[in-house]
């Protein structure tokens, strides 16, 4: 904050509030460049006091009261004030600008996201627990996948299992218009259908009003069944994808799966401290192209996404992006990211793998651990 | 749009895109004051063409291409351009402002929301189907509620049932930081705990990172078990709340339930075409105060919300608000809204009712229809 010339940052978005306060209440957290943060809470201040370790928590009746409350807690009026402009709607920002008439508003979203990008040992421990939940859901899928069941029937059973295992049933996605369920469960040709999300796989979904994930298709033999699911523990996520099939898959898909494992292997070799995230992306993309997947890698031709991995934690789409042009991001100790090489064959299906990794002091550690072999069921 | 002096509105948010295009794809819909809308689609244009009845759908490679694509389709450069500034993040708005350098940006969110506020016969038919789904979930709850089961166990079963009945598993809430599941299922004292949402009831939830709805409490006899659930059909929602109990409830809660039915009855009498929504709110609030609920109505003291009802359809929080100060909204034919008089007794529980209504040419019609008597189970 000092480097960015900021006097304070006003944190208002749910995921950021959870990260900085340990709870999510309606209100705003004032984080000054020096001194103690002040949590101004509309609803509910009592819960904020119970759930947050922060010392300074005060009820907030109206936004116009903010300057007086800051003054009463010894905070001088800020001249340069940071906001999460990547997520804050314009109408809210304009209201804050009226409250802080004499302050210059600055985009602090990158700053906030870069703080959150580096995970503590405690956060990584939660993500390890989330990996155990992701594995339990994968194990449950092994048990229940049957020919003729719909993708939605499979999803409903896995979502129920996740919920009983503690999953809150909600995935936070930072992107504007980001909407996501616990898991994407898609079989055969449906797994190759692109959707509006910035994800390599989309899925048909139950209806055009929610055209992603599981649809009404019945699972058939000899086609890939994709389970891309977000395990959860104590507010933290991991991301894992595994593929199932009833009987054998066509040779092209089998070969593609092995090739995606090869790209994961390449990433494991080169993802070391100091590696630029754009270079990591380009080298893995080049390998996919060499292997013959230029028109299939990370989405069907015309709907390919420009990343192979993404940071994650409280949100499913955190820093760093392992993406085209992500030259501002260099791998460093304490980062965590998902890596998901996948290929899509329209009309046939999608295949690939995803795991969540952590860059520890001893190098890359894999947090998700479910068996990486294709699962043949039935 | 002509009245507001707008040359066009740029629609980008998922719910609005679904309303105006019949699909949700990543991109933007350009709606000119005269002429044919143009849907500019990043991902996926093929799906947009399959799912949308709109004629003019073109792929969009980059935002900077928008002016040229508009020109190629005969649209003059807009001078006053509307945006959904209630939901559009500042960073996106700034990018659009660079694309439309010569246009003045105007907040069109109220305009968009007022168009969506009036429901067609087709939309009401979907909401009737959604009411049937809400009733099916209520019936399922009657069957499965048992002493000793946790609220989360009950929620998991009901969510599974809703999913198998077609519910996509995602509820759209327009408010910034709005997050919601299919249903809030809360029992006893947990039902009286306020949360960050702008809702009369909150719930403890599974964890401070998602502190709303069902938690780990076990259902006991003689306490209210609240089921507030959003039925879904073809992208449309209804909202319904019913209360269950194992054995009898304490007299104070029984009386409060009857009193909430009385407030619903008052609303049914006075909610006619031409009634101001602020007045409707004030008259129902006054009745609640007369009945002795000043400190309990629509939330526990200190966390009371300032509304008793809300429009709904594609989103759970549409216009009109039946709320303090909602003087700009007057009941008119074709509106649909949920009405939810509820009271909260900290340490004991919450109780109340919610139904979804439609103002038809013949007057107020109730869309949700589950039995309104308190359900005694076990």
Interface residues (C-beta under 8 A of the other chain):
Chain A: X12 X13 X14 X18 X22 X23 X24 X25 X26 X43 X44 X45 X46 X47 X51 X59 X83 X85 X86 X87 X88 X89 X90 X91 X92 X93 X94 X107 X109 X152 X153 X155 X156 X157 X159 X160 X163 X164 X166 X167 X168 X169 X170 X172 X176 X177 X179 X181 X193 X194 X195 X196 X197 X198 X202 X205 X206 X207 X208 X209 X210 X211 X234 X235 X302 X303 X314
Chain B: X12 X13 X14 X18 X22 X23 X24 X25 X26 X43 X44 X45 X46 X47 X51 X59 X83 X85 X86 X87 X88 X89 X90 X91 X92 X93 X94 X107 X109 X152 X153 X155 X156 X157 X159 X160 X163 X164 X166 X167 X168 X169 X170 X172 X176 X177 X179 X181 X193 X194 X195 X196 X197 X198 X202 X205 X206 X207 X208 X209 X210 X211 X234 X235 X302 X303 X314
